[in-house]
C-alpha cells in the first residue's frame, strides 16, 4: 500500500505558506517542509487567483511583498557584518558579503521594480543643453529653364533634362 502525500490545499497550509513567505523563506524550502513540490503551490495560487483570490492568492501576494521587505532589511545587516579574521580584513568574507548584497539587490529590483528597480529616464536636448528646436525652412529653388524645340534639336536629347550638382552644407 503506497502512502499518499498529505492534502496541500487546506486553510492551515495556506496560513503556513504565507507565514513562511513573509519570513523570507524560498518557495522550494516551504514546499520541502509541506512535503510537496513548489509547482503545486504556485498552481494552487494561480487557480485561486483565477477564481478571485479568496483562499490564498491575495494573502500569498502580500506575504511575498513582506518577504521582499525583509530581504531589503537583510541588506543592512549584511553590510554591517564584521568581515575580519583575527583583527585583519578577510577578502573572502568581503567578497561573500558583496555577492550576498548584489544578489538580494538584483532580486528586489526584479520582484518589486517600482520600489527597488532602476529609474531610467531619457532626456533629449538641443545644442549646448538647451531645448530641442525643430525648424523647417523653405529654400527657394530656381525653376528649370524651359527649353525650346530649337535648343533640344541642336544639342540632342541629353540636354532635355538639365543636371544640377547636389552639395551638402
C-alpha positions as CSV (number, residue, x, y, z in Angstrom):
1,X,0.0,0.0,0.0
2,X,1.5,3.3,-1.1
3,X,1.3,6.3,1.1
4,X,-0.5,9.3,-0.4
5,X,1.0,12.7,0.2
6,X,-0.9,15.0,2.6
7,X,-3.5,17.2,1.1
8,X,-1.9,20.6,0.2
9,X,-4.9,22.8,-0.2
10,X,-6.0,23.4,3.3
11,X,-6.5,26.6,5.2
12,X,-3.8,25.6,7.6
13,X,-1.3,25.1,4.8
14,X,-2.3,28.5,3.3
15,X,-1.5,30.1,6.7
16,X,1.8,28.3,6.9
17,X,2.8,29.1,3.3
18,X,2.1,32.8,3.8
19,X,3.8,32.9,7.2
20,X,7.0,31.3,5.8
21,X,7.0,33.6,2.7
22,X,6.7,36.6,4.9
23,X,9.7,35.4,7.0
24,X,11.7,35.3,3.8
25,X,11.8,31.5,3.0
26,X,12.0,30.4,-0.6
27,X,9.2,28.6,-2.2
28,X,11.4,25.5,-2.5
29,X,12.1,25.5,1.2
30,X,8.4,25.8,2.0
31,X,7.4,23.0,-0.4
32,X,10.0,20.8,1.3
33,X,8.5,21.5,4.7
34,X,5.0,20.7,3.4
35,X,6.1,17.5,1.6
36,X,5.1,18.7,-1.9
37,X,6.7,20.3,-4.9
38,X,6.9,24.1,-5.4
39,X,4.9,24.0,-8.7
40,X,2.0,22.6,-6.7
41,X,1.9,25.7,-4.5
42,X,2.2,28.1,-7.5
43,X,-0.6,26.1,-9.3
44,X,-2.8,26.5,-6.3
45,X,-2.2,30.2,-6.1
46,X,-2.8,30.7,-9.8
47,X,-6.0,28.7,-9.8
48,X,-7.2,30.6,-6.7
49,X,-6.3,33.9,-8.4
50,X,-8.5,32.9,-11.4
51,X,-11.4,32.3,-9.0
52,X,-11.0,35.7,-7.3
53,X,-8.3,35.0,-4.8
54,X,-10.5,34.2,-1.8
55,X,-8.3,31.5,-0.2
56,X,-4.6,32.1,-0.8
57,X,-3.8,34.3,-3.8
58,X,-4.2,37.7,-2.2
59,X,-2.5,36.6,1.0
60,X,0.3,35.0,-1.0
61,X,1.0,38.2,-2.9
62,X,1.0,40.2,0.4
63,X,3.3,37.7,2.1
64,X,5.7,37.8,-0.9
65,X,5.9,41.5,-0.6
66,X,6.6,41.2,3.1
67,X,9.4,38.7,2.4
68,X,10.9,41.2,-0.1
69,X,10.9,43.9,2.6
70,X,12.6,41.5,5.0
71,X,15.2,40.8,2.3
72,X,15.8,44.6,2.0
73,X,16.3,44.8,5.7
74,X,18.9,42.0,5.5
75,X,21.0,44.1,3.2
76,X,21.9,46.5,6.1
77,X,22.7,43.5,8.3
78,X,25.0,42.0,5.7
79,X,26.7,45.3,5.1
80,X,27.3,45.9,8.9
81,X,28.6,42.4,9.5
82,X,32.2,42.1,10.5
83,X,34.5,40.8,7.7
84,X,37.6,40.3,9.8
85,X,39.5,37.3,11.0
86,X,41.9,37.7,13.9
87,X,41.5,41.5,13.6
88,X,42.5,41.6,9.9
89,X,40.1,42.1,7.0
90,X,39.4,38.8,5.2
91,X,39.0,39.3,1.4
92,X,36.9,36.1,1.0
93,X,34.4,37.3,3.6
94,X,34.2,40.7,1.9
95,X,33.6,39.1,-1.5
96,X,31.0,36.8,0.0
97,X,29.1,39.7,1.6
98,X,29.3,41.6,-1.7
99,X,27.8,38.7,-3.6
100,X,25.0,38.3,-1.0
101,X,24.2,42.0,-1.2
102,X,24.3,42.1,-5.0
103,X,22.1,39.1,-5.3
104,X,19.5,40.5,-3.0
105,X,19.6,43.9,-4.7
106,X,19.0,42.2,-8.1
107,X,16.2,40.1,-6.7
108,X,14.5,43.1,-5.2
109,X,14.8,45.1,-8.4
110,X,13.0,42.3,-10.3
111,X,10.4,41.4,-7.7
112,X,9.5,45.0,-6.7
113,X,10.7,47.1,-9.6
114,X,8.6,50.2,-8.7
115,X,10.2,50.4,-5.3
116,X,13.7,48.9,-5.8
117,X,14.2,49.0,-9.6
118,X,16.4,51.3,-11.5
119,X,14.8,54.5,-12.7
120,X,15.7,55.1,-16.3
121,X,14.8,58.5,-17.8
122,X,15.6,59.8,-21.2
123,X,16.1,63.4,-22.0
124,X,16.7,64.8,-25.4
125,X,18.3,68.3,-25.6
126,X,19.5,70.5,-28.3
127,X,22.8,72.3,-28.7
128,X,24.6,73.4,-25.5
129,X,22.0,71.6,-23.4
130,X,19.2,73.9,-24.5
131,X,15.7,73.0,-25.7
132,X,15.4,70.9,-28.8
133,X,14.3,73.1,-31.6
134,X,12.7,71.8,-34.8
135,X,13.0,74.2,-37.7
136,X,11.5,73.8,-41.1
137,X,12.9,76.0,-43.8
138,X,11.7,76.6,-47.3
139,X,14.5,77.2,-49.7
140,X,13.6,78.8,-53.0
141,X,14.9,76.8,-56.0
142,X,15.3,78.3,-59.4
143,X,12.7,76.9,-61.7
144,X,14.0,74.8,-64.5
145,X,14.5,76.8,-67.7
146,X,12.1,76.0,-70.4
147,X,13.8,74.5,-73.4
148,X,12.6,75.3,-76.8
149,X,12.4,72.9,-79.7
150,X,15.4,74.6,-81.3
151,X,17.5,74.0,-78.1
152,X,16.7,70.3,-77.9
153,X,17.2,69.8,-81.6
154,X,20.6,71.5,-81.7
155,X,22.0,69.8,-78.5
156,X,20.3,66.5,-78.6
157,X,18.1,64.6,-76.2
158,X,20.7,64.6,-73.4
159,X,20.1,68.3,-72.9
160,X,16.4,67.9,-72.3
161,X,16.9,67.3,-68.6
162,X,19.4,69.7,-67.0
163,X,21.5,68.2,-64.3
164,X,22.2,70.1,-61.1
165,X,25.0,69.4,-58.7
166,X,23.9,68.5,-55.2
167,X,26.1,69.9,-52.5
168,X,26.0,69.3,-48.8
169,X,26.1,72.1,-46.3
